[in-house]
């Protein structure tokens, strides 16, 4: 079942343990903010319109910062980029609380800067794994990180709701700022500067374009990134819009919505545990097959099936997405030139997850124009077909050009 034995435990690596702790803290802070602000709406501290504006501003800041951070994290020590980006999020989060009920503009500006801090730390965290973990342990390290992300997704709403019994939304935002401080201070030192000296350094645009050229040097990377982008922008976006409607209108209960989303997270946890030690020979094909499983979701939403089938499809899809994510991150860390790793990682975040809001914006008008069935059918075809096409690229079999 495996090509080689994985390390006994990546957590014996103290540097990675610190990095994992910082990454987990940043993920917890990111996931907590929408729930905290939702509680603020329930408290009538802000309106629903304020909530939408603040979250949109955070997304804008995130997307704007990701490509900039990729260049900075390749020019400067990545530990420094992590520190300043997380510290920025920590300092500006309380400003959002100050603006509650007083100044929606102040809240939006602060949220934009917080989002920029969140986006700036992502490429640096991803690239630091390659600095502190030897190549043979990176798949396990990436699985451990994604496990933390999934657990955070699962428990963050409950923890936030429980904490709300003790403190109000402003207090919870202050607690979120403390979590950001943990993310800023705990990670270890990396390998230091990798870029050229300041006197000979190219312009920002040149450095960014150099990262794009590095990505183009790996055909499997372009193919996989295109597949991931297509699945997230279509399948993920469509199901995010349609699942609540199907749960309400077809099954007459919100329980299907809650069970399906929970099953997806539990499936992702199982997938991360599986791929932590499994080393398939055709890792790229296995990863792309896992990604293509997302096509099951639009199918079960398209036809009237038993609710158990919907929940099962979400669980299988959760397994599949981690069968893709972990080998994907590991391959990027292995194949990409270390001095350009953060820039390539920033392109990954920008094109894949950055396009999710764009997909969400177009799905609702598409449903109005063509109907739910046509949109879900098209999304299912895209989710199955695009990863299959990516698998035809020769270097996609192992996610390697070596």
Helices and strands as residue ranges (DSSP letters): G 10-12, H 14-42, H 48-75, H 78-99, H 104-132, G 135-137, H 138-163, H 169-186, G 198-200, H 204-216, H 219-230, I 231-236, H 237-249, H 255-277, H 283-292, H 295-302, H 307-335, G 338-340, H 341-351, G 353-355, H 356-370, H 372-391, G 394-396
